[in-house]
Amino acid sequence: MKKLISSILLLLFASLSIFSEDISFSGGYTRMRMQEGFETITLGDSAEVTVGSLKLTSDEMVLSGKDFRYVSCTGNVTVTDPERGISLITKSLFFDRVEELIIVDSWVELQDTTNEVASSSGRLEFNLKKGVVLLQIQVRLLKHTDDGAMVCRADSIQFDRDKELLELRGNATIVWNPDTYEAQTINVNLQTEEIKMDGSIKGTIHG
């Protein structure tokens, strides 16, 4: 029976490469529901799904939707992508394979080795196609620079990884060796280290 299920799953996942990137999987157990319109595959016991260079692991995963485009992960979730230079850990996660969109509605810690950035927040949306990360709720972002760590805090931070731009909104604060900048909105160009502030501006600069 296990061999039959494995063969069916292999055929299913092989056909998915027609619609998006190749996908592979593993897990301690597998449960399938193939009723038309309600097709789901549940993977448990250290479940793992790989889509291209992106690997997701969690206690349990549910694949659903047309051509199983949606992946829902719960329990000890990790994401690694060595090609993009990113990794994250959280408790639950939703991934749309077609839109290449990651959504996290729990506390999440993100590492970006490509841009030497580390962040934590209560919510995350990561558009892998555009390379744009939206962090919300008690956001803290650290950027390594030659002059020391740039520590950014705000209600929300949008990070464009390709352009290396930060947009801090709501109670925005930057502490940077040892200067302090405060405003409602702060924009940072990480390439040029240029900072622009708008709304209730405060700052302390040490000469």
C-alpha positions as a Python dict, from the first residue, in 0.01 Angstrom:
ca = {
    (1, 'M'): (0, 0, 0),
    (2, 'K'): (283, 241, 90),
    (3, 'K'): (450, 169, -244),
    (4, 'L'): (125, 241, -426),
    (5, 'I'): (78, 575, -244),
    (6, 'S'): (440, 671, -313),
    (7, 'S'): (398, 591, -683),
    (8, 'I'): (79, 801, -704),
    (9, 'L'): (250, 1092, -526),
    (10, 'L'): (551, 1077, -754),
    (11, 'L'): (323, 1094, -1059),
    (12, 'L'): (134, 1388, -908),
    (13, 'F'): (444, 1589, -826),
    (14, 'A'): (606, 1508, -1159),
    (15, 'S'): (305, 1660, -1337),
    (16, 'L'): (329, 1978, -1126),
    (17, 'S'): (657, 2079, -1292),
    (18, 'I'): (453, 2168, -1601),
    (19, 'F'): (284, 2454, -1413),
    (20, 'S'): (566, 2583, -1188),
    (21, 'E'): (906, 2489, -1051),
    (22, 'D'): (974, 2123, -974),
    (23, 'I'): (859, 2016, -628),
    (24, 'S'): (979, 1727, -413),
    (25, 'F'): (868, 1612, -69),
    (26, 'S'): (927, 1378, 225),
    (27, 'G'): (762, 1304, 559),
    (28, 'G'): (701, 1037, 820),
    (29, 'Y'): (343, 987, 703),
    (30, 'T'): (124, 1096, 413),
    (31, 'R'): (-253, 1141, 393),
    (32, 'M'): (-427, 1211, 61),
    (33, 'R'): (-774, 1342, -25),
    (34, 'M'): (-838, 1332, -401),
    (35, 'Q'): (-1207, 1435, -417),
    (36, 'E'): (-1240, 1673, -712),
    (37, 'G'): (-1224, 2034, -597),
    (38, 'F'): (-1095, 1936, -253),
    (39, 'E'): (-764, 1768, -337),
    (40, 'T'): (-517, 1784, -48),
    (41, 'I'): (-197, 1608, 51),
    (42, 'T'): (-94, 1614, 418),
    (43, 'L'): (266, 1542, 517),
    (44, 'G'): (363, 1484, 880),
    (45, 'D'): (648, 1382, 1109),
    (46, 'S'): (927, 1618, 999),
    (47, 'A'): (766, 1712, 669),
    (48, 'E'): (984, 1864, 398),
    (49, 'V'): (901, 2026, 64),
    (50, 'T'): (1155, 2159, -185),
    (51, 'V'): (1062, 2396, -467),
    (52, 'G'): (1362, 2492, -679),
    (53, 'S'): (1627, 2621, -437),
    (54, 'L'): (1368, 2686, -163),
    (55, 'K'): (1330, 2425, 112),
    (56, 'L'): (1054, 2426, 372),
    (57, 'T'): (1044, 2201, 679),
    (58, 'S'): (783, 2176, 956),
    (59, 'D'): (601, 1933, 1182),
    (60, 'E'): (311, 1917, 935),
    (61, 'M'): (235, 2048, 585),
    (62, 'V'): (-84, 2057, 379),
    (63, 'L'): (-69, 2097, 0),
    (64, 'S'): (-391, 2218, -159),
    (65, 'G'): (-547, 2417, -444),
    (66, 'K'): (-524, 2368, -820),
    (67, 'D'): (-210, 2170, -901),
    (68, 'F'): (-131, 2188, -525),
    (69, 'R'): (-6, 2546, -556),
    (70, 'Y'): (-57, 2623, -183),
    (71, 'V'): (163, 2491, 98),
    (72, 'S'): (54, 2549, 459),
    (73, 'C'): (312, 2472, 729),
    (74, 'T'): (260, 2442, 1106),
    (75, 'G'): (500, 2370, 1392),
    (76, 'N'): (876, 2440, 1396),
    (77, 'V'): (877, 2593, 1048),
    (78, 'T'): (1207, 2666, 875),
    (79, 'V'): (1276, 2805, 529),
    (80, 'T'): (1617, 2801, 363),
    (81, 'D'): (1720, 2920, 18),
    (82, 'P'): (2098, 2923, -43),
    (83, 'E'): (2060, 3073, -391),
    (84, 'R'): (1871, 3375, -256),
    (85, 'G'): (2078, 3382, 62),
    (86, 'I'): (1780, 3373, 299),
    (87, 'S'): (1655, 3166, 591),
    (88, 'L'): (1372, 3208, 841),
    (89, 'I'): (1214, 3037, 1140),
    (90, 'T'): (856, 3069, 1266),
    (91, 'K'): (557, 2871, 1398),
    (92, 'S'): (330, 2877, 1092),
    (93, 'L'): (362, 2977, 728),
    (94, 'F'): (167, 2991, 401),
    (95, 'F'): (341, 2961, 63),
    (96, 'D'): (188, 3023, -281),
    (97, 'R'): (413, 2838, -528),
    (98, 'V'): (274, 3013, -837),
    (99, 'E'): (298, 3370, -704),
    (100, 'E'): (616, 3279, -510),
    (101, 'L'): (469, 3452, -205),
    (102, 'I'): (545, 3366, 158),
    (103, 'I'): (302, 3489, 427),
    (104, 'V'): (371, 3450, 800),
    (105, 'D'): (118, 3555, 1066),
    (106, 'S'): (327, 3457, 1368),
    (107, 'W'): (655, 3572, 1519),
    (108, 'V'): (926, 3530, 1257),
    (109, 'E'): (1302, 3572, 1241),
    (110, 'L'): (1459, 3632, 898),
    (111, 'Q'): (1827, 3613, 803),
    (112, 'D'): (1951, 3766, 477),
    (113, 'T'): (2317, 3676, 428),
    (114, 'T'): (2328, 3836, 82),
    (115, 'N'): (2254, 4182, 222),
    (116, 'E'): (2391, 4119, 575),
    (117, 'V'): (2050, 4189, 728),
    (118, 'A'): (1870, 4021, 1018),
    (119, 'S'): (1514, 4098, 1126),
    (120, 'S'): (1232, 3993, 1356),
    (121, 'S'): (863, 4085, 1347),
    (122, 'G'): (511, 3967, 1426),
    (123, 'R'): (413, 3935, 1061),
    (124, 'L'): (587, 3894, 725),
    (125, 'E'): (503, 3899, 355),
    (126, 'F'): (788, 3801, 122),
    (127, 'N'): (740, 3834, -254),
    (128, 'L'): (1022, 3616, -387),
    (129, 'K'): (963, 3726, -749),
    (130, 'K'): (1009, 4095, -667),
    (131, 'G'): (1258, 4043, -386),
    (132, 'V'): (1048, 4262, -154),
    (133, 'V'): (988, 4187, 215),
    (134, 'L'): (714, 4355, 421),
    (135, 'L'): (767, 4327, 797),
    (136, 'Q'): (492, 4432, 1040),
    (137, 'I'): (429, 4443, 1417),
    (138, 'Q'): (718, 4523, 1653),
    (139, 'V'): (970, 4519, 1371),
    (140, 'R'): (1341, 4516, 1445),
    (141, 'L'): (1595, 4507, 1162),
    (142, 'L'): (1974, 4503, 1190),
    (143, 'K'): (2203, 4591, 900),
    (144, 'H'): (2578, 4531, 919),
    (145, 'T'): (2782, 4830, 798),
    (146, 'D'): (3149, 4929, 809),
    (147, 'D'): (3057, 5180, 1083),
    (148, 'G'): (2883, 4921, 1298),
    (149, 'A'): (2533, 4781, 1325),
    (150, 'M'): (2242, 4994, 1200),
    (151, 'V'): (1945, 4908, 1426),
    (152, 'C'): (1606, 4995, 1275),
    (153, 'R'): (1270, 4978, 1456),
    (154, 'A'): (921, 5067, 1331),
    (155, 'D'): (559, 4956, 1314),
    (156, 'S'): (635, 4833, 962),
    (157, 'I'): (942, 4809, 740),
    (158, 'Q'): (949, 4736, 368),
    (159, 'F'): (1279, 4599, 243),
    (160, 'D'): (1362, 4588, -128),
    (161, 'R'): (1647, 4336, -137),
    (162, 'D'): (1752, 4403, -498),
    (163, 'K'): (1761, 4783, -470),
    (164, 'E'): (1879, 4769, -105),
    (165, 'L'): (1615, 5018, 9),
    (166, 'L'): (1438, 5038, 346),
    (167, 'E'): (1112, 5219, 418),
    (168, 'L'): (1029, 5250, 789),
    (169, 'R'): (675, 5362, 875),
    (170, 'G'): (519, 5441, 1214),
    (171, 'N'): (732, 5522, 1520),
    (172, 'A'): (1043, 5481, 1308),
    (173, 'T'): (1379, 5484, 1487),
    (174, 'I'): (1734, 5421, 1371),
    (175, 'V'): (2028, 5386, 1608),
    (176, 'W'): (2358, 5384, 1426),
    (177, 'N'): (2693, 5409, 1602),
    (178, 'P'): (2594, 5605, 1821),
    (179, 'D'): (2362, 5851, 1641),
    (180, 'T'): (1984, 5833, 1675),
    (181, 'Y'): (1718, 5927, 1417),
    (182, 'E'): (1342, 5939, 1487),
    (183, 'A'): (1048, 6020, 1257),
    (184, 'Q'): (712, 5891, 1137),
    (185, 'T'): (872, 5779, 810),
    (186, 'I'): (1239, 5707, 741),
    (187, 'N'): (1382, 5593, 406),
    (188, 'V'): (1729, 5439, 390),
    (189, 'N'): (1944, 5362, 87),
    (190, 'L'): (2170, 5085, 217),
    (191, 'Q'): (2408, 5120, -78),
    (192, 'T'): (2481, 5492, -27),
    (193, 'E'): (2385, 5494, 346),
    (194, 'E'): (2164, 5797, 277),
    (195, 'I'): (1883, 5857, 530),
    (196, 'K'): (1567, 6063, 458),
    (197, 'M'): (1315, 6146, 733),
    (198, 'D'): (962, 6287, 727),
    (199, 'G'): (715, 6379, 1005),
    (200, 'S'): (796, 6468, 1370),
    (201, 'I'): (1168, 6450, 1308),
    (202, 'K'): (1409, 6411, 1599),
    (203, 'G'): (1773, 6319, 1608),
    (204, 'T'): (2095, 6308, 1804),
    (205, 'I'): (2424, 6319, 1617),
    (206, 'H'): (2754, 6281, 1801),
    (207, 'G'): (3048, 6461, 1644),
}
